[in-house]
Amino acid sequence: MPEYPEYVAAAVFAVGGVVHAVLAPHRFSTAVLFCLAVTSAGLGEAARSAETHPTVVTVLAVAALLMTLALGLLLLVDSIVLVRRYGPQASLLATGAVGCALLAVLGLDAVVQTVGGEVAGALMVAVNAAAGYLSLLFLAFTVYVFVRGRSTPPPETTHVVVLGAGLNGDRPGPLLRRRLERALAVDDDRAPDADAVVFLVSGGQGDDEVRSEADAMADYLRARGVAADRIVREDRSVNTGQNLRFSAALMDRTASGHRATVVTSGFHVYRTALLARRAGVLVHVVGAPTSPAYWLSATLREFAAVLWLDRLPLIGLSLLLAVPVATAVFQR
């Protein structure tokens, strides 16, 4: 077994990342592979330097601790601000819980450093590796979402599909209004001689809503000057997957050769594109702006959803933890 297998794992992950970047540069899985490579290399450098350059280990540890501390505090403060503004919603409380978990990792590190012990030390290596990898991956995800959310719709767009969000009474809420305004901007930015797009508003009626989201969106667009014959309603869907499938079926029946651009919130762009790809729906996805205070919490929720949908990040975490575990077993 190599003296520092973490370096071998880092090289394998890095090669996989390069290959993936060439074949599928826009996939988030490329970032996953590079985050695995960086974390594995960090583990290898920590193991090697612990024997020869303890100062390097200290610098790496301090850098990792500061990143974890900053992210943990940011999530906790963001959760407190949002809970005070919107009330104790589950997703907002979860943001605070993640922040507390990151801070708890720092507390455990301090306890282990004080108490010592080989088993406790090995356990904390695994915990720190997992926390570091997920934190790094989340930061990469935020950058990816930020960039993808600002993509430009193709000029040949014939339909703009607006995904529903919560209503405020019988009218679109702030999140949904931003999506509708982004959809209007897509139409406004087209060439003067281009055909007018068709707006397909997609969203059913939730259990706590007085009307369908599609009806509320259609009324909003008409009030903004869009002719009724340019608005198509899809009012049966209750989640993003259904939004995409039902909207695609409507366009297939009414407009051959259509090219659709889907408008959703910026933080929701990647998961929407992932679900569209899995459903075989060919669309371009663009993002609408979100309140800065809400963006971080919403992005964290999307990150958790993507981890569940696209198991590669969690598979990668298992492989990442297998390296130090195997090293500890074979070196006993």
TORMARSE-504711 format. One record per residue (C-alpha): z, y, x. Coordinates in steps of 0.25 Angstrom, whole numbers, plus 5000, padded with zeros to 4 digits. Layout:
<gutors>
[[Z Y X]],
...
</gutors>
This chain:
<gutors>
[[5000 5000 5000]],
[[4997 5014 5006]],
[[5008 5022 5011]],
[[5006 5033 5001]],
[[4999 5027 4989]],
[[5000 5040 4982]],
[[4989 5046 4991]],
[[4980 5034 4987]],
[[4982 5036 4973]],
[[4980 5051 4974]],
[[4966 5048 4981]],
[[4962 5039 4970]],
[[4966 5049 4959]],
[[4959 5060 4967]],
[[4946 5052 4968]],
[[4947 5048 4954]],
[[4948 5063 4950]],
[[4936 5067 4959]],
[[4928 5056 4952]],
[[4932 5060 4938]],
[[4930 5075 4941]],
[[4916 5072 4945]],
[[4913 5063 4933]],
[[4922 5070 4922]],
[[4926 5084 4928]],
[[4931 5089 4914]],
[[4940 5078 4911]],
[[4955 5080 4913]],
[[4956 5066 4919]],
[[4951 5072 4931]],
[[4963 5081 4932]],
[[4972 5069 4930]],
[[4966 5061 4942]],
[[4968 5073 4951]],
[[4982 5076 4946]],
[[4985 5061 4949]],
[[4979 5063 4963]],
[[4988 5075 4966]],
[[5001 5069 4961]],
[[4998 5056 4968]],
[[4995 5064 4981]],
[[5008 5072 4979]],
[[5016 5059 4978]],
[[5010 5054 4990]],
[[5013 5067 4998]],
[[5027 5067 4993]],
[[5029 5052 4998]],
[[5023 5055 5011]],
[[5029 5068 5014]],
[[5043 5063 5010]],
[[5042 5055 5023]],
[[5035 5065 5032]],
[[5036 5079 5026]],
[[5047 5081 5017]],
[[5044 5096 5016]],
[[5031 5092 5009]],
[[5038 5084 4999]],
[[5047 5095 4996]],
[[5036 5105 4994]],
[[5028 5096 4985]],
[[5041 5093 4977]],
[[5044 5108 4975]],
[[5030 5111 4971]],
[[5030 5099 4961]],
[[5044 5104 4956]],
[[5040 5118 4954]],
[[5027 5114 4946]],
[[5036 5105 4937]],
[[5046 5116 4935]],
[[5036 5126 4932]],
[[5029 5117 4922]],
[[5041 5112 4916]],
[[5047 5126 4914]],
[[5034 5131 4908]],
[[5033 5120 4898]],
[[5047 5122 4894]],
[[5046 5137 4892]],
[[5033 5136 4885]],
[[5040 5126 4875]],
[[5051 5136 4873]],
[[5042 5148 4870]],
[[5034 5140 4860]],
[[5045 5133 4853]],
[[5051 5147 4851]],
[[5038 5152 4846]],
[[5033 5140 4837]],
[[5046 5132 4835]],
[[5049 5118 4840]],
[[5036 5111 4839]],
[[5035 5097 4845]],
[[5024 5101 4855]],
[[5031 5113 4860]],
[[5044 5105 4862]],
[[5037 5095 4870]],
[[5032 5105 4879]],
[[5046 5109 4882]],
[[5050 5094 4884]],
[[5039 5092 4894]],
[[5044 5105 4902]],
[[5058 5099 4901]],
[[5053 5086 4906]],
[[5047 5092 4918]],
[[5060 5100 4921]],
[[5068 5087 4920]],
[[5059 5080 4931]],
[[5064 5091 4940]],
[[5078 5089 4936]],
[[5077 5074 4938]],
[[5071 5077 4952]],
[[5083 5085 4955]],
[[5092 5074 4951]],
[[5085 5063 4959]],
[[5085 5072 4971]],
[[5100 5073 4970]],
[[5103 5059 4966]],
[[5093 5052 4975]],
[[5089 5037 4974]],
[[5076 5030 4977]],
[[5074 5025 4962]],
[[5076 5039 4957]],
[[5067 5045 4967]],
[[5056 5036 4964]],
[[5058 5039 4949]],
[[5057 5054 4952]],
[[5044 5052 4960]],
[[5038 5046 4948]],
[[5043 5056 4938]],
[[5039 5068 4947]],
[[5025 5061 4949]],
[[5023 5060 4934]],
[[5029 5074 4931]],
[[5020 5080 4942]],
[[5007 5073 4938]],
[[5009 5077 4923]],
[[5012 5091 4927]],
[[5000 5092 4936]],
[[4992 5086 4925]],
[[4997 5095 4915]],
[[4993 5107 4923]],
[[4979 5101 4926]],
[[4978 5099 4911]],
[[4982 5114 4908]],
[[4971 5119 4917]],
[[4961 5109 4912]],
[[4964 5113 4897]],
[[4964 5128 4901]],
[[4950 5126 4907]],
[[4944 5117 4897]],
[[4949 5126 4885]],
[[4941 5137 4890]],
[[4928 5130 4891]],
[[4915 5136 4885]],
[[4908 5130 4873]],
[[4894 5125 4875]],
[[4883 5135 4870]],
[[4877 5124 4862]],
[[4889 5123 4853]],
[[4885 5121 4838]],
[[4899 5118 4832]],
[[4913 5124 4836]],
[[4924 5114 4831]],
[[4937 5120 4830]],
[[4949 5111 4830]],
[[4960 5113 4821]],
[[4975 5117 4824]],
[[4987 5121 4816]],
[[4986 5131 4804]],
[[4995 5143 4802]],
[[4997 5141 4787]],
[[4983 5141 4782]],
[[4976 5148 4793]],
[[4973 5143 4808]],
[[4985 5145 4817]],
[[4984 5152 4831]],
[[4979 5140 4838]],
[[4968 5137 4828]],
[[4964 5152 4827]],
[[4962 5152 4842]],
[[4953 5140 4841]],
[[4945 5146 4830]],
[[4943 5159 4838]],
[[4938 5151 4850]],
[[4928 5144 4840]],
[[4923 5158 4836]],
[[4922 5162 4850]],
[[4913 5150 4853]],
[[4904 5155 4842]],
[[4904 5169 4847]],
[[4901 5166 4861]],
[[4888 5159 4858]],
[[4875 5165 4861]],
[[4870 5175 4850]],
[[4858 5166 4847]],
[[4866 5153 4846]],
[[4868 5146 4833]],
[[4881 5149 4826]],
[[4891 5137 4828]],
[[4897 5129 4817]],
[[4913 5130 4817]],
[[4919 5116 4814]],
[[4934 5118 4811]],
[[4941 5105 4812]],
[[4955 5102 4807]],
[[4962 5095 4795]],
[[4974 5099 4787]],
[[4988 5095 4794]],
[[5000 5091 4786]],
[[5006 5105 4788]],
[[4994 5113 4785]],
[[4989 5119 4772]],
[[4974 5117 4774]],
[[4965 5111 4784]],
[[4963 5118 4798]],
[[4948 5117 4796]],
[[4949 5126 4783]],
[[4958 5136 4790]],
[[4949 5137 4802]],
[[4937 5138 4793]],
[[4943 5150 4786]],
[[4947 5156 4799]],
[[4932 5155 4804]],
[[4927 5161 4791]],
[[4936 5173 4792]],
[[4931 5175 4806]],
[[4917 5176 4801]],
[[4912 5162 4802]],
[[4902 5158 4791]],
[[4907 5146 4782]],
[[4894 5138 4785]],
[[4898 5138 4800]],
[[4911 5131 4798]],
[[4913 5116 4796]],
[[4927 5111 4793]],
[[4933 5098 4797]],
[[4946 5097 4790]],
[[4950 5082 4792]],
[[4955 5081 4806]],
[[4969 5081 4810]],
[[4968 5079 4825]],
[[4959 5083 4837]],
[[4952 5070 4837]],
[[4948 5071 4822]],
[[4944 5085 4824]],
[[4934 5081 4834]],
[[4929 5068 4827]],
[[4928 5074 4813]],
[[4921 5087 4818]],
[[4911 5079 4826]],
[[4908 5071 4813]],
[[4906 5084 4805]],
[[4896 5090 4816]],
[[4889 5077 4817]],
[[4886 5077 4802]],
[[4882 5091 4801]],
[[4876 5096 4814]],
[[4867 5087 4823]],
[[4867 5091 4837]],
[[4880 5099 4837]],
[[4887 5104 4849]],
[[4902 5106 4846]],
[[4913 5114 4853]],
[[4927 5111 4849]],
[[4937 5122 4849]],
[[4952 5119 4851]],
[[4964 5125 4858]],
[[4962 5126 4874]],
[[4974 5116 4876]],
[[4967 5106 4867]],
[[4953 5106 4873]],
[[4955 5094 4882]],
[[4961 5085 4872]],
[[4950 5089 4862]],
[[4939 5086 4872]],
[[4946 5073 4876]],
[[4946 5068 4861]],
[[4932 5073 4859]],
[[4927 5065 4870]],
[[4935 5052 4865]],
[[4929 5054 4851]],
[[4915 5056 4857]],
[[4914 5070 4851]],
[[4905 5079 4860]],
[[4911 5093 4859]],
[[4915 5104 4869]],
[[4929 5109 4868]],
[[4934 5123 4870]],
[[4948 5129 4869]],
[[4954 5140 4862]],
[[4965 5149 4868]],
[[4980 5145 4865]],
[[4992 5154 4866]],
[[4997 5153 4880]],
[[5011 5149 4876]],
[[5006 5138 4868]],
[[4996 5133 4877]],
[[5005 5126 4887]],
[[5012 5118 4877]],
[[4999 5114 4870]],
[[4993 5110 4883]],
[[5004 5101 4886]],
[[5003 5095 4872]],
[[4988 5092 4875]],
[[4991 5087 4889]],
[[5001 5077 4883]],
[[4990 5073 4872]],
[[4979 5071 4883]],
[[4989 5062 4891]],
[[4990 5053 4879]],
[[4975 5054 4876]],
[[4970 5052 4890]],
[[4979 5042 4896]],
[[4973 5044 4911]],
[[4984 5054 4914]],
[[4995 5045 4910]],
[[4988 5033 4917]],
[[4987 5042 4929]],
[[5002 5045 4929]],
[[5005 5030 4929]],
[[4996 5028 4941]],
[[5003 5039 4948]],
[[5016 5034 4946]],
[[5012 5020 4950]],
[[5010 5025 4964]],
[[5024 5029 4967]],
[[5029 5017 4960]],
[[5021 5007 4967]],
[[5024 5014 4980]],
[[5039 5012 4977]],
[[5037 4998 4974]],
[[5029 4994 4986]],
[[5038 5001 4996]],
[[5051 4995 4991]],
</gutors>
